[in-house]
Amino acid sequence: MAAQARTAARERKTAETEISVEVNIDGAGEADVRTGGAFLDHLVASFAKHSMVDVRLAASSLDGIAHHLTEDTAIALGEAIDAALGERSGIARFGSASAPMDEALASSAVDLVRRQHSHVSLGLGGGDVEGMPREDLEHFFGSLLKSMACCAHVDVARGSNDHHRAEAAIKSLALSLRHAAARDARREGPPSSKGAM
């Protein structure tokens, strides 16, 4: 029997933003991302590439405030991934990975249990990264993880360049999700002693 497709689409419309997103957990890492923010596009595309989740995402700001666009993009993407994972049966559940980006090194660990907790420590120096305010960048990670309904820890251990720190973080998170969401042929049902995630 063929495995059920793990795909989902979500729309998020508020007085501030309009977002539409489609994901395929079992994709090839293809990305079509259009938010109007170059570094935000880069982050989401990198996340898709290294998680192997296909992402088609279009977002626009209705009030011109970049913070709202960043937050709602992360929420919509996280909700779509959560929906695509479904009951989370027959998956590895846990994933962890480290990713270097030149002088920067980041490590992430993901548990796809449906308990929301995240710890994100990017250690950014301040100001903005490629035009994206530091606080928006940190908020992107937090909003994405909360909306994915998972437990995750993301830590950047070192790095003198904030762009490299952020990119190492998104890549390590993507790799962790890829491992955690992988199907486990030996497992039936939710990977939990409780029998439910």
VEXKE-798780 format. One line per 5 residues: number of its first residue (from 1); for each residue z, y, x of N, C-alpha, C. Coordinates in Angstrom, 2 decimals, padded with zeros to 5 digits. Example, Ala and Ser with C-alpha at 12.3 -4.5 7.8 and 13.67 -1.06 7.14 Angstrom:
1	007.80 -005.69 013.19 007.80 -004.50 012.30 007.80 -003.30 013.20; 007.08 -002.25 012.85 007.14 -001.06 013.67 007.87 000.03 012.90 .
END
This chain:
1	000.00 -001.18 000.84 000.00 000.00 000.00 000.00 001.25 000.88; -000.86 002.18 000.59 -000.98 003.40 001.40 000.26 004.28 001.23; 000.62 004.91 002.32 001.78 005.81 002.28 001.44 007.04 001.44; 002.43 007.53 000.75 002.24 008.71 -000.10 001.97 009.93 000.78; 001.02 010.74 000.35 000.69 011.96 001.09 001.88 012.90 001.09 .
6	002.17 013.45 002.25 003.30 014.40 002.35 002.72 015.81 002.48; 002.32 016.33 001.34 001.73 017.66 001.29 002.45 018.48 000.23; 002.37 019.79 000.35 002.96 020.68 -000.65 002.35 022.05 -000.52; 002.39 022.78 -001.62 001.94 024.17 -001.63 003.03 025.00 -002.31; 003.23 026.18 -001.81 004.21 027.09 -002.39 003.65 028.50 -002.42 .
11	004.07 029.24 -003.44 003.77 030.66 -003.52 005.07 031.41 -003.67; 005.14 032.55 -003.04 006.33 033.40 -003.15 005.84 034.82 -003.40; 006.15 035.34 -004.58 005.76 036.69 -004.94 007.00 037.48 -005.30; 007.20 038.57 -004.61 008.31 039.46 -004.90 007.76 040.88 -005.01; 008.65 041.82 -005.24 008.24 043.23 -005.27 007.85 043.71 -003.88 .
16	008.16 042.88 -002.86 007.95 043.29 -001.47 006.80 042.56 -000.78; 006.59 041.31 -001.15 005.59 040.50 -000.45 004.87 039.55 -001.39; 003.76 039.00 -000.90 003.02 037.96 -001.61 002.61 036.92 -000.57; 003.09 035.69 -000.74 002.87 034.63 000.25 002.31 033.40 -000.46; 001.33 032.75 000.15 000.89 031.43 -000.31 000.80 030.54 000.93 .
21	001.28 029.31 000.79 001.30 028.39 001.93 001.04 026.97 001.47; 000.29 026.24 002.26 000.04 024.81 002.05 000.37 024.10 003.36; 001.04 022.94 003.26 001.37 022.17 004.46 001.03 020.69 004.25; 000.72 020.04 005.36 000.51 018.59 005.39 001.31 018.06 006.57; 002.41 017.37 006.27 003.30 016.87 007.32 002.56 015.92 008.26 .
26	001.62 015.15 007.72 000.90 014.15 008.51 -000.47 014.67 008.95; -000.52 015.93 009.33 -001.77 016.56 009.72 -002.07 016.41 011.20; -002.90 017.32 011.67 -003.33 017.31 013.08 -002.89 018.59 013.80; -002.00 019.34 013.17 -001.53 020.57 013.79 -002.48 021.73 013.62; -003.34 021.66 012.63 -004.29 022.75 012.40 -003.62 023.89 011.66 .
31	-004.00 025.12 012.02 -003.36 026.29 011.42 -004.39 027.34 011.04; -004.22 027.88 009.86 -004.97 029.05 009.40 -003.91 030.01 008.89; -003.51 030.94 009.74 -002.37 031.81 009.44 -002.81 033.26 009.46; -002.56 033.94 008.35 -002.92 035.35 008.23 -001.78 036.11 007.58; -000.96 036.74 008.40 000.16 037.53 007.88 -000.02 039.03 008.14 .
36	-000.94 039.37 009.03 -001.08 040.77 009.43 -000.20 041.13 010.61; 000.66 040.20 011.01 001.51 040.40 012.19 001.07 039.45 013.29; 000.57 039.99 014.39 -000.02 039.15 015.45 000.98 038.14 016.02; 002.21 038.58 016.31 003.16 037.65 016.92 003.70 036.67 015.89; 003.85 037.10 014.64 004.26 036.19 013.57 003.19 035.12 013.38 .
41	001.92 035.51 013.36 000.83 034.53 013.28 000.91 033.54 014.43; 001.16 034.06 015.62 001.23 033.22 016.82 002.37 032.21 016.72; 003.53 032.64 016.23 004.67 031.74 016.09 004.37 030.61 015.11; 003.82 030.97 013.94 003.55 029.95 012.92 002.45 029.00 013.40; 001.43 029.52 014.05 000.35 028.67 014.57 000.87 027.72 015.65 .
46	001.74 028.21 016.51 002.33 027.38 017.56 003.22 026.30 016.95; 003.96 026.67 015.92 004.81 025.71 015.21 003.95 024.59 014.62; 002.83 024.97 014.00 001.93 023.97 013.42 001.36 023.06 014.51; 000.86 023.65 015.56 000.22 022.89 016.63 001.13 021.81 017.21; 002.39 022.16 017.46 003.27 021.23 018.16 004.08 020.32 017.23 .
51	004.18 020.69 015.95 004.82 019.79 014.99 003.82 018.81 014.39; 002.51 019.11 014.57 001.41 018.35 013.97 001.38 018.50 012.45; 002.02 019.55 011.94 001.97 019.87 010.52 000.82 020.85 010.31; -000.13 020.50 009.47 -001.19 021.44 009.14 -000.59 022.56 008.28; -000.91 023.79 008.61 -000.38 024.94 007.87 -001.52 025.89 007.53 .
56	-001.65 026.18 006.24 -002.56 027.23 005.77 -001.67 028.26 005.09; -001.63 029.46 005.64 -000.68 030.46 005.15 -001.33 031.84 005.11; -001.19 032.51 003.98 -001.65 033.88 003.83 -000.49 034.70 003.29; -000.23 035.83 003.92 000.91 036.66 003.51 000.53 038.12 003.61; 001.05 038.90 002.68 000.83 040.34 002.73 002.09 041.06 002.29 .
61	002.31 042.19 002.90 003.45 043.03 002.56 003.02 044.03 001.51; 003.78 044.14 000.44 003.46 045.08 -000.62 004.20 046.40 -000.45; 005.21 046.39 000.41 005.98 047.63 000.63 005.86 048.16 002.05; 005.08 047.44 002.89 004.86 047.90 004.25 006.00 047.67 005.22; 007.01 046.91 004.79 008.18 046.66 005.64 008.02 045.29 006.31 .
66	007.91 045.30 007.62 007.64 044.08 008.38 008.76 043.06 008.23; 010.00 043.52 008.13 011.13 042.59 008.00 010.98 041.71 006.77; 010.58 042.30 005.64 010.42 041.53 004.40 009.31 040.50 004.55; 008.22 040.88 005.20 007.11 039.97 005.42 007.53 038.78 006.28; 008.27 039.05 007.35 008.74 037.99 008.24 009.68 037.04 007.51 .
71	010.64 037.59 006.80 011.62 036.77 006.08 010.95 035.90 005.02; 010.10 036.50 004.19 009.48 035.75 003.10 008.47 034.72 003.60; 007.81 035.02 004.71 006.92 034.03 005.32 007.72 032.80 005.75; 008.86 033.02 006.40 009.71 031.92 006.84 010.24 031.12 005.66; 010.67 031.81 004.61 011.21 031.13 003.43 010.14 030.26 002.78 .
76	008.95 030.82 002.57 007.88 030.06 001.92 007.45 028.85 002.74; 007.33 029.04 004.05 006.96 027.93 004.93 008.02 026.84 004.90; 009.28 027.22 004.99 010.37 026.25 004.95 010.43 025.49 003.64; 010.24 026.20 002.53 010.26 025.55 001.21 009.11 024.57 001.06; 007.96 024.91 001.60 006.81 024.00 001.53 007.07 022.73 002.34 .
81	007.64 022.88 003.52 007.96 021.71 004.34 009.00 020.84 003.65; 010.01 021.46 003.08 011.04 020.74 002.34 010.41 019.93 001.21; 009.54 020.57 000.44 008.89 019.89 -000.69 007.99 018.75 -000.21; 007.27 018.96 000.88 006.36 017.93 001.40 007.14 016.71 001.91; 008.34 016.91 002.40 009.15 015.80 002.89 009.69 014.94 001.74 .
86	009.69 015.49 000.53 010.12 014.74 -000.65 011.54 014.21 -000.52; 011.72 012.92 -000.85 013.04 012.30 -000.79 013.45 011.95 000.63; 012.56 012.17 001.58 012.82 011.93 003.00 013.12 010.45 003.28; 012.48 009.58 002.53 012.66 008.15 002.72 011.78 007.65 003.86; 012.27 006.66 004.58 011.49 005.99 005.61 011.13 006.83 006.81 .
91	011.94 007.84 007.11 011.66 008.70 008.27 012.69 008.48 009.36; 012.40 008.99 010.54 013.33 008.86 011.66 014.61 009.66 011.41; 014.50 010.78 010.73 015.57 011.69 010.34 016.00 012.62 011.47; 016.25 012.11 012.66 016.71 012.93 013.78 015.58 013.16 014.78; 015.57 014.34 015.36 014.62 014.64 016.42 015.19 015.70 017.34 .
96	014.92 015.55 018.61 015.37 016.56 019.56 014.32 016.67 020.67; 014.21 017.87 021.22 013.21 018.09 022.27 013.55 019.35 023.04; 013.12 019.36 024.29 013.17 020.57 025.11 011.74 020.98 025.41; 011.53 022.28 025.52 010.20 022.79 025.84 010.33 023.95 026.82; 009.62 023.88 027.94 009.59 025.01 028.87 008.43 025.94 028.54 .
101	008.60 027.19 028.85 007.50 028.16 028.80 007.66 029.02 030.03; 006.97 028.64 031.10 007.14 029.28 032.40 008.61 029.26 032.80; 009.25 030.41 032.94 010.64 030.46 033.42 011.65 030.19 032.31; 011.19 030.13 031.05 012.10 029.93 029.91 012.20 028.44 029.56; 013.37 028.05 029.06 013.60 026.68 028.65 014.42 026.69 027.36 .
106	013.93 025.99 026.34 014.62 025.91 025.06 014.80 024.46 024.65; 015.87 024.20 023.93 016.15 022.87 023.40 016.50 022.99 021.93; 016.04 022.03 021.15 016.32 022.00 019.72 016.68 020.59 019.29; 017.49 020.52 018.25 017.83 019.24 017.62 017.78 019.44 016.12; 017.13 018.51 015.42 016.95 018.60 013.97 017.45 017.33 013.31 .
111	018.20 017.49 012.23 018.61 016.40 011.36 018.06 016.76 009.98; 017.16 015.95 009.44 016.53 016.26 008.17 017.37 015.86 006.97; 018.65 015.67 007.18 019.57 015.51 006.06 019.50 016.81 005.25; 019.71 016.74 003.96 019.56 017.94 003.14 020.85 018.75 003.06; 021.47 018.95 004.21 022.64 019.86 004.31 022.21 021.02 005.19 .
116	022.31 022.21 004.65 021.82 023.38 005.36 022.85 023.91 006.35; 022.48 023.80 007.60 023.27 024.44 008.66 022.33 024.71 009.82; 022.41 025.89 010.36 021.60 026.16 011.54 022.37 027.03 012.53; 022.12 026.75 013.77 022.63 027.55 014.88 021.41 027.92 015.71; 021.17 029.22 015.86 020.02 029.69 016.63 020.51 030.68 017.67 .
121	020.29 030.38 018.92 020.67 031.26 020.02 019.46 031.47 020.93; 018.75 032.57 020.68 017.55 032.86 021.45 017.86 033.65 022.72; 018.97 034.37 022.73 019.37 035.13 023.91 018.38 036.22 024.29; 017.79 036.86 023.28 016.81 037.90 023.56 017.49 039.16 024.09; 016.76 039.87 024.95 017.34 041.03 025.61 017.47 042.27 024.74 .
126	016.67 042.37 023.71 016.72 043.55 022.85 015.35 044.17 022.68; 015.27 045.17 021.84 013.99 045.80 021.57 013.12 044.89 020.75; 011.80 044.93 020.99 010.93 044.05 020.24 010.08 043.18 021.17; 009.55 042.13 020.57 008.70 041.19 021.29 007.30 041.28 020.68; 006.35 041.79 021.45 004.98 041.94 020.97 004.94 042.68 019.63 .
131	005.78 043.71 019.51 005.81 044.52 018.29 006.69 043.99 017.19; 007.35 042.85 017.41 008.22 042.26 016.40 009.67 042.50 016.80; 010.45 043.22 015.97 011.84 043.51 016.33 012.66 042.25 016.60; 013.55 042.32 017.55 014.39 041.18 017.92 015.10 040.59 016.71; 015.67 041.44 015.86 016.43 040.92 014.72 015.52 040.21 013.71 .
136	014.25 040.65 013.61 013.32 039.96 012.71 012.97 038.59 013.27; 012.83 038.51 014.57 012.52 037.24 015.22 013.65 036.24 015.00; 014.88 036.68 015.19 016.03 035.80 014.97 016.13 035.40 013.50; 015.85 036.35 012.62 015.92 036.08 011.19 014.84 035.08 010.76; 013.69 035.13 011.40 012.62 034.18 011.10 013.11 032.75 011.29 .
141	013.73 032.48 012.42 014.23 031.13 012.69 015.28 030.72 011.66; 016.23 031.59 011.40 017.30 031.28 010.45 016.78 031.02 009.05; 015.86 031.85 008.58 015.30 031.70 007.23 014.45 030.44 007.11; 013.69 030.13 008.14 012.87 028.93 008.14 013.74 027.68 008.04; 014.78 027.61 008.85 015.64 026.42 008.88 016.43 026.26 007.59 .
146	016.93 027.36 007.06 017.67 027.29 005.80 016.77 026.79 004.68; 015.55 027.30 004.62 014.62 026.92 003.55 014.11 025.49 003.71; 014.12 024.96 004.93 013.74 023.57 005.15 014.83 022.61 004.69; 016.02 023.14 004.38 017.15 022.32 003.94 017.45 021.23 004.96; 017.78 021.67 006.16 018.08 020.72 007.23 019.23 021.25 008.07 .
151	019.68 020.43 008.98 020.66 020.86 009.98 019.90 020.97 011.30; 020.01 022.12 011.95 019.25 022.31 013.19 019.99 023.22 014.15; 019.82 022.93 015.43 020.38 023.76 016.50 019.25 024.10 017.45; 019.11 025.39 017.75 018.06 025.87 018.66 018.73 026.74 019.71; 018.62 026.36 020.95 019.25 027.11 022.05 018.25 027.36 023.16 .
156	018.14 028.61 023.58 017.32 028.94 024.75 018.27 029.07 025.93; 018.11 028.18 026.90 019.04 028.10 028.03 018.79 029.18 029.07; 017.51 029.52 029.27 017.20 030.50 030.31 015.84 031.13 030.04; 015.58 032.21 030.75 014.30 032.88 030.62 014.46 034.39 030.73; 013.65 035.02 031.56 013.74 036.47 031.75 012.76 037.23 030.87 .
161	011.83 036.52 030.24 010.81 037.14 029.41 011.06 036.75 027.95; 011.27 037.74 027.07 011.62 037.45 025.68 010.50 036.75 024.93; 009.25 037.06 025.24 008.13 036.36 024.62 008.21 034.87 024.97; 008.47 034.57 026.22 008.56 033.18 026.66 009.76 032.48 026.02; 010.87 033.19 025.89 012.06 032.60 025.25 011.75 032.21 023.80 .
166	011.11 033.13 023.07 010.80 032.87 021.66 009.78 031.74 021.53; 008.79 031.73 022.41 007.76 030.69 022.32 008.31 029.32 022.71; 009.16 029.27 023.70 009.80 027.99 024.06 010.64 027.49 022.89; 011.32 028.40 022.21 012.17 028.02 021.07 011.35 027.43 019.93; 010.24 028.08 019.56 009.44 027.58 018.44 008.78 026.25 018.79 .
171	008.40 026.09 020.05 007.79 024.82 020.46 008.80 023.68 020.47; 010.00 023.94 020.95 011.01 022.88 020.95 011.40 022.51 019.52; 011.48 023.51 018.64 011.78 023.23 017.23 010.67 022.41 016.59; 009.43 022.77 016.87 008.29 022.04 016.31 008.29 020.59 016.77; 008.53 020.36 018.04 008.56 019.00 018.57 009.69 018.19 017.94 .
176	010.84 018.83 017.74 011.98 018.16 017.12 011.66 017.76 015.69; 011.01 018.66 014.94 010.62 018.34 013.57 009.62 017.20 013.55; 008.67 017.23 014.47 007.67 016.16 014.54 008.34 014.79 014.69; 009.32 014.70 015.57 010.02 013.43 015.79 010.87 013.05 014.57; 011.57 014.03 014.00 012.46 013.75 012.87 011.69 013.33 011.62 .
181	010.52 013.93 011.40 009.73 013.64 010.20 008.85 012.41 010.34; 008.78 011.84 011.54 007.92 010.67 011.76 008.34 009.50 010.88; 007.35 008.81 010.35 007.64 007.62 009.55 008.17 006.51 010.45; 009.15 005.77 009.96 009.72 004.63 010.67 009.37 003.37 009.88; 008.48 002.56 010.43 007.97 001.38 009.72 009.08 000.37 009.42 .
186	010.16 000.42 010.16 011.25 -000.55 009.96 012.25 -000.11 008.90; 012.10 001.12 008.42 013.10 001.66 007.50 012.54 001.81 006.09; 013.35 001.40 005.13 013.03 001.64 003.73 014.11 002.53 003.14; 013.69 003.46 002.31 014.66 004.34 001.68 015.15 005.41 002.60; 016.09 006.23 002.12 016.62 007.33 002.91 017.40 006.83 004.13 .
191	017.24 007.44 005.28 017.96 007.04 006.49 019.40 007.56 006.49; 020.18 007.07 005.56 021.57 007.51 005.43 022.41 006.37 004.88; 023.62 006.20 005.40 024.51 005.17 004.89 024.96 005.47 003.45; 024.78 006.73 003.01 025.13 007.11 001.64 024.06 006.68 000.66; 022.86 006.38 001.17 021.78 005.99 000.30 021.00 007.16 -000.27 .
196	021.35 008.35 000.16 020.66 009.55 -000.30 020.82 010.62 000.75; 019.81 011.49 000.81 019.87 012.58 001.78 020.39 013.85 001.12 .
END
